[in-house]
Amino acid sequence: TELSHTEQKMRFEPLHLDSSFLHIQCVCLCFTGEDILAWIANHMKVDTQEARTMGTMLVAYGFIYPLQDHKRLILKPDGSLYRFQTPYFWPAQKWKVDDTDYAIYLAKRNIRKKGSLDVYEQENYNKLHKWLNYKWDFIVMQAKEQYRAGKERNKADRVVFDCQERAFWIVHRPPNCKSDLFKHVFDRLRLFMPSLSSSSIAIMRPKVKSTVSLGALVKFMTTYKGHDPFLAPCLPSNPWQTDDDTYWELNMRSVETPTKMRVERWSFSFFELLSDPRGRADFKVFLKKEFSGENLAFWEAAEEMKWGAASSINEQAQTIFK
């Protein structure tokens, strides 16, 4: 609100730009760094140093932008010219700064300047062309439409809007150290690529409906409810509530005769059967009768190599191969 009120009271300043294709006599709502510095100091009742800091923050966050040295987002306490950014581009709008929008801006700027972009803009243009190659036709089409719509404005309005748009992207895609930051981040991410690859595979899996996942959860709870000693009676007695340890003796890993509840648990899944040492032993006896015991032996060796020490991998692999 304060900026809008101040913007209405700012005077016109003449601005002469010498270019091969552009000659503008004045830009409205233009002011110098000295003007905005004095206004902040008088209006906010602060000293010059703090006023300069606040002015630099206004430039850095994109509320005002420099017209001459547009890449340096600081407030110079001299006759350098600045201008209010249009409220459409203010941070208060909370626009989502997307790579696609930046690619459209660079493509439009590339069309307007006939390929003569700044060095950092050309680098970003090439990177975005590589990353967004799957929808580059759409990006170029949008850039051409925006360029065509911009040519319908009069020259002064078109130049002012171009300056505002450039100032917006200078704030959100600064030229200094941006590529180095991305390079540093990507170099650090390469160290975690094995874990990231498995995570990306999990993320790319098709989403499951909530009804299906809830149904699976209910089915799991219904199946294992009778085998949870905290939800169902534990025979002959619950060792978590009494001092009787008969339950532990009946469910030892290598017990001679498994209980009925233990055998019933094997029927829930093949994983439950192989996770129980007694169930795996009985399954191994069955496979030997079917002359296919080597299948389980190979699986056990592979699991031992998977979870074993890294120093013994070569030896275990040779054993499995033989």
Residue frames relative to the residue before (quaternion, step in Angstrom):
aa qw qx qy qz dx dy dz
T 1.0000 0.0000 0.0000 0.0000 0.00 0.00 0.00
E 0.6598 0.4999 -0.3081 0.4688 3.58 0.93 -0.89
L 0.6563 0.5061 -0.3168 0.4613 3.57 0.96 -0.81
S 0.6450 0.5199 -0.3233 0.4574 3.56 0.99 -0.83
H 0.6583 0.5026 -0.3085 0.4678 3.59 0.98 -0.86
T 0.6644 0.4924 -0.3003 0.4753 3.57 0.98 -0.85
E 0.6192 0.5617 -0.3445 0.4271 3.57 1.01 -0.77
Q 0.6579 0.5143 -0.3113 0.4536 3.57 1.03 -0.76
K 0.7159 0.4531 -0.2623 0.4619 3.62 1.08 -0.60
M 0.5197 0.6458 -0.4227 0.3663 3.60 1.24 -0.27
R 0.4252 -0.7246 0.4926 0.2270 3.54 -1.04 0.82
F 0.5746 -0.5465 0.4734 0.3835 3.53 -1.35 0.06
E 0.0886 -0.7706 0.6290 0.0517 3.57 -1.10 0.75
P 0.4498 -0.6789 0.4959 0.3014 3.60 -0.93 0.77
L 0.0366 -0.7852 0.6181 -0.0113 3.55 -1.02 0.84
H 0.0826 -0.7993 0.5951 0.0110 3.58 -0.57 1.16
L 0.0588 -0.7893 0.6112 -0.0088 3.55 -0.69 1.13
D 0.1985 -0.7746 0.5918 0.1023 3.55 -0.73 1.08
S 0.1959 0.7606 -0.5912 0.1831 3.54 -0.64 1.13
S 0.6201 -0.5719 0.3909 0.3683 3.52 -1.23 0.40
F 0.8026 0.2455 -0.1280 0.5283 3.57 1.18 -0.44
L 0.7594 0.3549 -0.1756 0.5163 3.62 1.21 -0.12
H 0.0802 0.7578 -0.6446 0.0619 3.55 -0.97 0.94
I 0.0292 0.8000 -0.5952 0.0705 3.57 -0.40 1.26
Q 0.3792 -0.7530 0.4985 0.2018 3.55 -0.87 0.93
C 0.8139 -0.0630 0.0527 0.5752 3.62 0.96 -0.71
V 0.1787 -0.7328 0.6456 0.1195 3.52 -1.31 0.51
C 0.3997 -0.7439 0.4796 0.2384 3.58 -0.63 1.08
L 0.8287 0.2117 -0.1858 0.4837 3.54 -1.32 0.51
C 0.3929 0.6996 -0.4893 0.3416 3.54 1.01 0.85
F 0.0258 0.7994 -0.5976 0.0568 3.60 -0.94 0.83
T 0.5006 -0.6573 0.4817 0.2921 3.54 -1.26 0.36
G 0.6532 -0.5034 0.3856 0.4138 3.55 -1.28 0.25
E 0.6107 0.5452 -0.3544 0.4518 3.58 1.07 -0.63
D 0.6417 0.5381 -0.3320 0.4341 3.59 0.97 -0.81
I 0.7083 0.4471 -0.2759 0.4714 3.58 0.78 -0.99
L 0.6151 0.5421 -0.3482 0.4544 3.61 1.09 -0.64
A 0.6690 0.4828 -0.2975 0.4804 3.60 0.95 -0.87
W 0.6425 0.5266 -0.3324 0.4465 3.58 0.98 -0.78
I 0.6602 0.4960 -0.3148 0.4681 3.60 0.92 -0.84
A 0.6662 0.5087 -0.3113 0.4478 3.59 0.89 -0.90
N 0.7022 0.4548 -0.2738 0.4745 3.60 0.93 -0.82
H 0.7203 0.4609 -0.2633 0.4466 3.55 0.87 -0.94
M 0.7525 0.3795 -0.2016 0.4990 3.59 1.00 -0.83
K 0.3488 -0.7593 0.4826 0.2626 3.60 1.29 -0.16
V 0.4701 0.6401 -0.4621 0.3947 3.57 0.84 1.02
D 0.5826 -0.5738 0.4339 0.3782 3.56 -1.30 0.28
T 0.7266 -0.4644 0.2977 0.4097 3.54 -1.33 0.22
Q 0.6515 0.5295 -0.3242 0.4361 3.58 0.95 -0.84
E 0.6853 0.4619 -0.2884 0.4836 3.57 0.91 -0.89
A 0.6191 0.5348 -0.3467 0.4588 3.58 1.06 -0.68
R 0.6477 0.5061 -0.3204 0.4709 3.58 1.02 -0.75
T 0.6283 0.5269 -0.3345 0.4645 3.59 1.05 -0.74
M 0.6661 0.4887 -0.2999 0.4770 3.57 0.94 -0.88
G 0.6423 0.5191 -0.3245 0.4612 3.58 1.02 -0.74
T 0.6392 0.5136 -0.3233 0.4723 3.56 1.02 -0.76
M 0.6304 0.5204 -0.3340 0.4694 3.59 1.06 -0.68
L 0.6218 0.5299 -0.3411 0.4651 3.59 1.05 -0.73
V 0.6613 0.4799 -0.3056 0.4889 3.57 1.04 -0.75
A 0.6778 0.5144 -0.3027 0.4294 3.57 0.87 -0.95
Y 0.7284 0.4054 -0.2389 0.4980 3.60 1.05 -0.72
G 0.5852 -0.6630 0.3366 0.3235 3.57 1.24 0.19
F 0.4223 0.6929 -0.4923 0.3150 3.62 1.09 0.43
I 0.7511 0.0625 -0.0728 0.6531 3.55 1.21 -0.57
Y 0.1417 -0.8038 0.5741 0.0655 3.57 -1.14 0.52
P 0.4969 -0.6593 0.4743 0.3058 3.59 -1.11 0.68
L 0.3709 -0.7409 0.5224 0.2014 3.55 -1.10 0.73
Q 0.7243 0.4163 -0.2465 0.4912 3.60 1.14 -0.42
D 0.7872 0.1353 -0.0681 0.5979 3.60 0.47 -1.15
H 0.0725 -0.8783 0.4710 0.0372 3.57 0.52 1.24
K 0.6314 0.5538 -0.3483 0.4163 3.63 1.16 -0.34
R 0.6762 0.4501 -0.2916 0.5050 3.60 1.19 -0.37
L 0.1771 -0.8219 0.5381 0.0589 3.56 -0.28 1.29
I 0.4436 0.6311 -0.5055 0.3865 3.55 0.50 1.27
L 0.4302 -0.6658 0.5423 0.2784 3.53 -1.32 0.35
K 0.1983 -0.7861 0.5783 0.0915 3.56 -0.60 1.15
P 0.3441 -0.7620 0.5099 0.2024 3.62 -0.73 0.99
D 0.5410 0.5871 -0.4223 0.4293 3.57 0.74 1.04
G 0.7446 -0.4113 0.2863 0.4409 3.56 -1.13 -0.51
S 0.3238 0.7423 -0.5209 0.2698 3.61 1.18 0.38
L 0.3935 -0.7538 0.4895 0.1936 3.55 -0.93 0.94
Y 0.0678 -0.7719 0.6321 -0.0019 3.52 -1.08 0.90
R 0.1374 -0.7798 0.6054 0.0806 3.51 -1.31 0.31
F 0.5370 -0.6102 0.4704 0.3435 3.57 -1.15 0.60
Q 0.4016 -0.6748 0.5633 0.2572 3.51 -1.05 0.81
T 0.5341 -0.6154 0.4596 0.3531 3.56 -1.05 0.69
P 0.5724 -0.6259 0.3954 0.3524 3.63 -0.92 0.80
Y 0.5279 0.6342 -0.4097 0.3889 3.60 1.18 -0.39
F 0.7514 0.3642 -0.1924 0.5155 3.60 1.10 -0.71
W 0.4088 0.7158 -0.4848 0.2923 3.62 1.14 0.20
P 0.5868 -0.5891 0.4172 0.3668 3.62 -1.10 0.59
A 0.5654 0.6137 -0.3857 0.3935 3.59 1.15 -0.50
Q 0.5936 0.5740 -0.3672 0.4282 3.60 1.19 -0.42
K 0.2394 -0.8182 0.4898 0.1825 3.58 1.29 -0.42
W 0.1571 0.7916 -0.5686 0.1595 3.54 0.87 0.99
K 0.4279 -0.6749 0.5388 0.2668 3.56 -1.08 0.74
V 0.2600 -0.7781 0.5564 0.1321 3.57 -0.51 1.22
D 0.0339 -0.8368 0.5442 -0.0495 3.55 -0.17 1.33
D 0.5773 -0.5966 0.4319 0.3526 3.57 -1.14 0.62
T 0.6097 0.5577 -0.3560 0.4364 3.57 1.09 -0.64
D 0.6523 0.5017 -0.3143 0.4733 3.60 0.97 -0.83
Y 0.6535 0.5003 -0.3183 0.4704 3.58 0.99 -0.79
A 0.6341 0.5211 -0.3313 0.4654 3.59 1.04 -0.74
I 0.6300 0.5167 -0.3356 0.4727 3.60 1.03 -0.74
Y 0.6435 0.5175 -0.3228 0.4626 3.60 0.97 -0.83
L 0.6835 0.4763 -0.2979 0.4660 3.60 0.88 -0.90
A 0.6376 0.5163 -0.3342 0.4640 3.59 1.02 -0.74
K 0.6484 0.5008 -0.3146 0.4794 3.58 1.00 -0.80
R 0.6592 0.4920 -0.3095 0.4772 3.58 0.98 -0.81
N 0.6269 0.5331 -0.3334 0.4601 3.58 1.08 -0.69
I 0.6395 0.5069 -0.3221 0.4800 3.58 1.07 -0.72
R 0.6834 0.5014 -0.2924 0.4428 3.57 0.90 -0.96
K 0.7635 0.3507 -0.1907 0.5076 3.58 0.97 -0.86
K 0.4215 -0.7474 0.4340 0.2745 3.58 1.32 0.23
G 0.7788 -0.3961 0.1713 0.4552 3.53 0.86 1.07
S 0.6205 0.5487 -0.3536 0.4346 3.62 1.19 -0.10
L 0.0731 0.8057 -0.5764 0.1156 3.57 0.37 1.29
D 0.5997 -0.5143 0.4510 0.4153 3.54 -1.31 0.20
V 0.6817 -0.5120 0.3229 0.4110 3.56 -1.23 0.44
Y 0.7027 0.4523 -0.2814 0.4716 3.59 0.81 -0.96
E 0.6261 0.5234 -0.3411 0.4667 3.59 1.09 -0.63
Q 0.6425 0.5157 -0.3236 0.4653 3.58 1.00 -0.75
E 0.6363 0.5184 -0.3275 0.4681 3.58 1.03 -0.77
N 0.6748 0.4746 -0.2948 0.4821 3.59 0.91 -0.88
Y 0.6133 0.5502 -0.3436 0.4507 3.58 1.05 -0.74
N 0.6772 0.4856 -0.2965 0.4666 3.60 0.89 -0.89
K 0.6530 0.5116 -0.3196 0.4579 3.59 0.99 -0.81
L 0.6807 0.4783 -0.2942 0.4704 3.57 0.90 -0.91
H 0.6091 0.5452 -0.3538 0.4545 3.59 1.06 -0.66
K 0.6692 0.4817 -0.2948 0.4830 3.57 1.09 -0.71
W 0.7069 0.4662 -0.2723 0.4570 3.60 0.89 -0.91
L 0.7831 0.2958 -0.1416 0.5284 3.58 0.98 -0.86
N 0.2048 0.8264 -0.5034 0.1473 3.55 1.11 0.63
Y 0.6244 0.5752 -0.3397 0.4048 3.58 1.10 -0.68
K 0.7867 0.2094 -0.1462 0.5620 3.63 1.16 -0.36
W 0.2705 0.7961 -0.5061 0.1920 3.57 1.14 0.57
D 0.5870 0.5718 -0.3788 0.4301 3.62 1.07 -0.59
F 0.6434 0.5114 -0.3096 0.4782 3.57 1.04 -0.81
I 0.6448 0.5264 -0.3192 0.4531 3.59 0.99 -0.85
V 0.6701 0.4865 -0.2998 0.4738 3.60 0.91 -0.89
M 0.6326 0.5311 -0.3348 0.4534 3.59 1.01 -0.77
Q 0.6613 0.4906 -0.3046 0.4787 3.59 0.95 -0.86
A 0.6394 0.5252 -0.3303 0.4541 3.59 1.00 -0.80
K 0.6604 0.5021 -0.3117 0.4633 3.60 0.94 -0.82
E 0.6406 0.5176 -0.3255 0.4644 3.59 1.01 -0.78
Q 0.6732 0.4790 -0.3006 0.4765 3.60 0.92 -0.85
Y 0.6375 0.5162 -0.3298 0.4673 3.59 1.02 -0.73
R 0.6527 0.5054 -0.3106 0.4712 3.58 1.00 -0.81
A 0.6605 0.4926 -0.3096 0.4746 3.60 1.00 -0.80
G 0.6468 0.5284 -0.3251 0.4436 3.60 1.04 -0.68
K 0.6368 0.5413 -0.3325 0.4369 3.58 1.06 -0.65
E 0.6013 0.5667 -0.3616 0.4320 3.58 1.23 -0.36
R 0.5837 0.5513 -0.3868 0.4535 3.61 1.21 -0.28
N 0.5527 -0.5617 0.4699 0.3979 3.55 -1.27 0.24
K 0.7006 -0.5289 0.2830 0.3864 3.53 -1.18 0.61
A 0.6596 0.5158 -0.3296 0.4361 3.60 0.88 -0.87
D 0.6772 0.4793 -0.2995 0.4711 3.60 0.86 -0.92
R 0.6428 0.5348 -0.3294 0.4385 3.57 1.00 -0.80
V 0.6721 0.4881 -0.3013 0.4683 3.58 0.94 -0.85
V 0.6348 0.5242 -0.3334 0.4594 3.58 0.99 -0.79
F 0.6747 0.4813 -0.3052 0.4691 3.60 0.90 -0.86
D 0.6192 0.5357 -0.3454 0.4585 3.59 1.03 -0.70
C 0.6471 0.5084 -0.3136 0.4737 3.58 1.01 -0.78
Q 0.6523 0.5128 -0.3105 0.4637 3.58 0.97 -0.84
E 0.6749 0.4866 -0.2982 0.4678 3.56 0.92 -0.88
R 0.6428 0.5100 -0.3247 0.4703 3.57 0.99 -0.79
A 0.6429 0.5189 -0.3244 0.4608 3.59 1.00 -0.80
F 0.6184 0.5463 -0.3431 0.4488 3.59 1.04 -0.75
W 0.7315 0.4178 -0.2463 0.4793 3.59 0.83 -0.93
I 0.5589 0.5631 -0.4050 0.4544 3.60 1.17 -0.35
V 0.6505 0.5071 -0.3096 0.4731 3.59 1.07 -0.74
H 0.7828 0.3627 -0.1786 0.4730 3.58 0.79 -1.03
R 0.7619 0.1673 -0.1449 0.6087 3.61 1.23 -0.29
P 0.0605 -0.8445 0.5313 0.0310 3.62 0.52 1.16
P 0.5110 -0.6885 0.4219 0.2946 3.58 -1.00 0.78
N 0.6928 0.5008 -0.2844 0.4340 3.59 1.04 -0.69
C 0.8792 0.0423 -0.0647 0.4700 3.55 -0.95 1.07
K 0.4377 0.7008 -0.4802 0.2943 3.61 1.15 0.11
S 0.6892 0.4653 -0.2901 0.4737 3.56 0.83 -0.93
D 0.6276 0.5299 -0.3438 0.4551 3.60 1.06 -0.73
L 0.6302 0.5254 -0.3347 0.4634 3.58 1.03 -0.74
F 0.6580 0.4980 -0.3141 0.4695 3.58 0.89 -0.89
K 0.6495 0.5189 -0.3224 0.4527 3.57 0.97 -0.87
H 0.6492 0.5126 -0.3196 0.4621 3.59 0.97 -0.84
V 0.6580 0.5074 -0.3124 0.4605 3.58 0.92 -0.87
F 0.6779 0.4873 -0.2999 0.4616 3.59 0.89 -0.91
D 0.6301 0.5251 -0.3412 0.4592 3.59 1.04 -0.71
R 0.6589 0.4929 -0.3100 0.4763 3.56 1.02 -0.74
L 0.6502 0.5272 -0.3245 0.4405 3.58 1.03 -0.74
R 0.5789 0.5989 -0.3857 0.3968 3.59 1.11 -0.56
L 0.5953 0.5772 -0.3634 0.4246 3.59 1.16 -0.52
F 0.7538 0.3548 -0.1880 0.5201 3.56 1.18 -0.58
M 0.2818 0.8103 -0.4807 0.1817 3.58 1.22 0.37
P 0.6177 0.5408 -0.3859 0.4208 3.68 0.92 -0.65
S 0.6992 0.4386 -0.2792 0.4907 3.59 0.90 -0.88
L 0.6384 0.5294 -0.3347 0.4473 3.59 1.06 -0.71
S 0.6289 0.5411 -0.3517 0.4337 3.59 1.02 -0.70
S 0.6669 0.4769 -0.3121 0.4800 3.59 0.95 -0.80
S 0.6378 0.5196 -0.3317 0.4618 3.58 1.08 -0.71
S 0.6509 0.5119 -0.3230 0.4583 3.58 0.99 -0.80
I 0.6176 0.5305 -0.3479 0.4649 3.58 1.07 -0.70
A 0.6615 0.4995 -0.3115 0.4647 3.57 0.97 -0.83
I 0.6528 0.5188 -0.3170 0.4518 3.57 1.02 -0.78
M 0.7019 0.4839 -0.2636 0.4514 3.58 1.02 -0.82
R 0.4707 0.6622 -0.4597 0.3586 3.59 1.22 -0.04
P 0.5619 -0.6053 0.4267 0.3685 3.58 -1.06 0.63
K 0.5022 -0.6688 0.4655 0.2896 3.53 -1.00 0.84
V 0.3321 -0.7334 0.5651 0.1803 3.54 -1.13 0.77
K 0.5098 -0.6462 0.4718 0.3161 3.55 -0.95 0.82
S 0.5861 -0.6030 0.4119 0.3511 3.55 -1.08 0.71
T 0.6217 0.5458 -0.3507 0.4390 3.60 1.03 -0.69
V 0.6563 0.5059 -0.3157 0.4622 3.57 1.02 -0.78
S 0.6770 0.4858 -0.2981 0.4657 3.59 0.90 -0.91
L 0.6548 0.4946 -0.3191 0.4741 3.60 0.98 -0.77
G 0.6268 0.5296 -0.3360 0.4623 3.58 1.07 -0.72
A 0.6494 0.5031 -0.3184 0.4730 3.59 1.00 -0.77
L 0.6389 0.5215 -0.3254 0.4626 3.58 1.04 -0.76
V 0.6550 0.5001 -0.3121 0.4727 3.59 0.97 -0.84
K 0.6415 0.5228 -0.3227 0.4593 3.58 1.01 -0.81
F 0.6468 0.5140 -0.3205 0.4634 3.58 0.99 -0.82
M 0.6722 0.4923 -0.3048 0.4615 3.59 0.89 -0.89
T 0.6469 0.5171 -0.3202 0.4601 3.57 1.01 -0.81
T 0.6683 0.5143 -0.3020 0.4446 3.59 0.98 -0.85
Y 0.7923 0.3397 -0.1612 0.4805 3.59 0.83 -1.00
K 0.4016 0.7427 -0.4672 0.2624 3.58 1.25 0.00
G 0.7040 0.4752 -0.2747 0.4507 3.58 0.89 -0.90
H 0.6974 0.4525 -0.2678 0.4869 3.61 1.24 -0.30
D 0.5586 0.5622 -0.4012 0.4593 3.57 1.27 0.25
P 0.3717 -0.7691 0.4692 0.2242 3.63 -0.45 1.14
F 0.6476 0.5026 -0.3328 0.4661 3.61 1.19 -0.25
L 0.7304 0.3967 -0.2329 0.5049 3.62 1.22 -0.35
A 0.7782 0.2066 -0.1128 0.5822 3.59 1.20 -0.43
P 0.6265 -0.5342 0.3941 0.4084 3.63 -1.17 0.47
C 0.2476 -0.7681 0.5811 0.1051 3.56 -1.01 0.89
L 0.1533 -0.8168 0.5537 0.0515 3.56 -0.52 1.21
P 0.5361 -0.1797 -0.8248 -0.0021 1.53 -2.06 1.44
S 0.7837 -0.0229 -0.0013 0.6207 3.63 1.19 -0.40
N 0.5231 -0.6459 0.4632 0.3075 3.53 -1.21 0.54
P 0.3217 -0.7824 0.4925 0.2046 3.65 -0.44 1.13
W 0.6017 0.5538 -0.3702 0.4407 3.62 1.21 -0.25
Q 0.7417 0.3789 -0.2100 0.5121 3.57 1.28 -0.38
T 0.7622 0.2432 -0.1462 0.5818 3.60 1.23 -0.41
D 0.5632 -0.5944 0.4596 0.3439 3.53 -1.34 0.07
D 0.4919 0.6540 -0.4345 0.3762 3.60 1.24 0.06
D 0.1424 -0.8197 0.5528 0.0469 3.58 -0.66 1.15
T 0.2667 0.7822 -0.5217 0.2117 3.59 1.15 0.54
Y 0.5952 0.5820 -0.3605 0.4208 3.59 1.05 -0.72
W 0.6620 0.4966 -0.3089 0.4687 3.61 0.98 -0.82
E 0.6534 0.5188 -0.3201 0.4488 3.59 0.99 -0.81
L 0.6793 0.4878 -0.2965 0.4612 3.61 0.98 -0.77
N 0.7638 0.3397 -0.1790 0.5188 3.59 1.15 -0.54
M 0.2280 0.7725 -0.5498 0.2213 3.57 1.05 0.78
R 0.6516 -0.5542 0.3492 0.3825 3.57 -1.17 0.57
S 0.8060 0.2119 -0.1018 0.5432 3.60 0.92 -0.84
V 0.1745 0.8053 -0.5446 0.1561 3.56 0.97 0.85
E 0.5460 -0.6517 0.4179 0.3203 3.58 -1.04 0.76
T 0.7957 0.1255 -0.0509 0.5903 3.59 0.91 -0.90
P 0.2812 -0.7777 0.5344 0.1745 3.64 -0.41 1.11
T 0.5350 -0.6269 0.4646 0.3239 3.54 -1.19 0.55
K 0.6643 -0.5067 0.3753 0.4014 3.54 -1.31 0.33
M 0.6518 0.5175 -0.3176 0.4544 3.60 0.95 -0.83
R 0.6456 0.5254 -0.3194 0.4529 3.56 1.07 -0.74
V 0.6645 0.4847 -0.3004 0.4830 3.57 0.97 -0.84
E 0.6265 0.5375 -0.3375 0.4524 3.59 1.04 -0.74
R 0.6255 0.5453 -0.3400 0.4424 3.57 1.07 -0.69
W 0.5884 0.5810 -0.3687 0.4246 3.62 1.11 -0.58
S 0.6618 0.5314 -0.3082 0.4297 3.56 1.09 -0.67
F 0.5193 0.6547 -0.4216 0.3520 3.60 1.21 -0.24
S 0.7811 -0.1599 0.1401 0.5871 3.57 0.93 -0.87
F 0.6168 -0.5442 0.4218 0.3815 3.54 -1.28 0.39
F 0.5945 0.5709 -0.3548 0.4413 3.57 1.16 -0.61
E 0.6364 0.5215 -0.3281 0.4641 3.59 1.00 -0.79
L 0.6448 0.5237 -0.3242 0.4526 3.60 1.00 -0.78
L 0.7215 0.4338 -0.2560 0.4751 3.59 0.87 -0.93
S 0.6206 0.5491 -0.3478 0.4386 3.61 1.15 -0.49
D 0.6714 0.4571 -0.2920 0.5050 3.58 1.16 -0.52
P 0.4459 -0.7107 0.4671 0.2791 3.65 -0.59 1.07
R 0.6647 0.4905 -0.3203 0.4637 3.59 0.95 -0.77
G 0.6503 0.5061 -0.3153 0.4708 3.58 1.02 -0.76
R 0.6469 0.5075 -0.3260 0.4665 3.59 0.99 -0.74
A 0.6308 0.5310 -0.3352 0.4559 3.60 1.03 -0.76
D 0.6673 0.4820 -0.3056 0.4785 3.60 0.93 -0.85
F 0.6464 0.5132 -0.3233 0.4628 3.59 1.03 -0.75
K 0.6236 0.5340 -0.3367 0.4611 3.59 1.10 -0.68
V 0.6253 0.5240 -0.3334 0.4726 3.59 1.04 -0.75
F 0.6500 0.5113 -0.3150 0.4657 3.57 1.00 -0.81
L 0.6656 0.5038 -0.3117 0.4539 3.62 0.92 -0.84
K 0.6191 0.5353 -0.3506 0.4552 3.61 1.05 -0.65
K 0.6296 0.5204 -0.3328 0.4712 3.57 1.06 -0.66
E 0.7098 0.4166 -0.2373 0.5160 3.57 1.17 -0.65
F 0.4368 -0.7250 0.4319 0.3115 3.61 1.33 0.20
S 0.6103 0.5240 -0.3702 0.4646 3.59 0.99 0.85
G 0.2507 0.8063 -0.5010 0.1896 3.54 1.09 0.67
E 0.5709 0.6091 -0.3906 0.3879 3.58 1.20 -0.46
N 0.5592 0.6074 -0.3965 0.4015 3.62 1.16 -0.44
L 0.6923 0.4487 -0.2698 0.4965 3.56 0.92 -0.92
A 0.6210 0.5394 -0.3473 0.4504 3.58 1.05 -0.70
F 0.6429 0.5084 -0.3245 0.4721 3.60 1.02 -0.78
W 0.6523 0.5106 -0.3235 0.4573 3.61 0.95 -0.81
E 0.6539 0.5089 -0.3183 0.4606 3.58 0.96 -0.84
A 0.6562 0.5012 -0.3162 0.4671 3.60 0.98 -0.81
A 0.6486 0.5120 -0.3199 0.4635 3.58 1.00 -0.77
E 0.6533 0.5012 -0.3137 0.4728 3.59 1.00 -0.77
E 0.6405 0.5161 -0.3291 0.4638 3.58 1.03 -0.74
M 0.6622 0.4844 -0.3071 0.4822 3.58 1.03 -0.77
K 0.6312 0.5529 -0.3289 0.4332 3.60 1.07 -0.74
W 0.8014 0.2771 -0.1298 0.5139 3.57 0.87 -0.92
G 0.5320 0.6472 -0.4018 0.3697 3.59 1.26 0.04
A 0.7198 -0.4171 0.3259 0.4491 3.53 -1.34 -0.17
A 0.5487 -0.6364 0.4353 0.3232 3.55 -1.08 0.74
S 0.6205 0.5735 -0.3476 0.4065 3.62 1.09 -0.61
S 0.7311 0.4218 -0.2314 0.4838 3.59 1.16 -0.52
I 0.3736 0.7533 -0.4806 0.2490 3.61 1.23 0.17
N 0.6646 0.5120 -0.3182 0.4415 3.61 0.85 -0.92
E 0.6642 0.5006 -0.3023 0.4656 3.58 0.92 -0.91
Q 0.6770 0.4816 -0.3023 0.4672 3.61 0.91 -0.86
A 0.6284 0.5263 -0.3437 0.4582 3.60 1.03 -0.71
Q 0.6492 0.5032 -0.3259 0.4682 3.61 0.99 -0.78
T 0.6351 0.5309 -0.3253 0.4572 3.57 1.07 -0.75
I 0.6528 0.5029 -0.3086 0.4751 3.57 0.97 -0.85
F 0.6546 0.5244 -0.3160 0.4435 3.58 0.95 -0.87
K 0.6809 0.4766 -0.2900 0.4745 3.59 0.98 -0.81
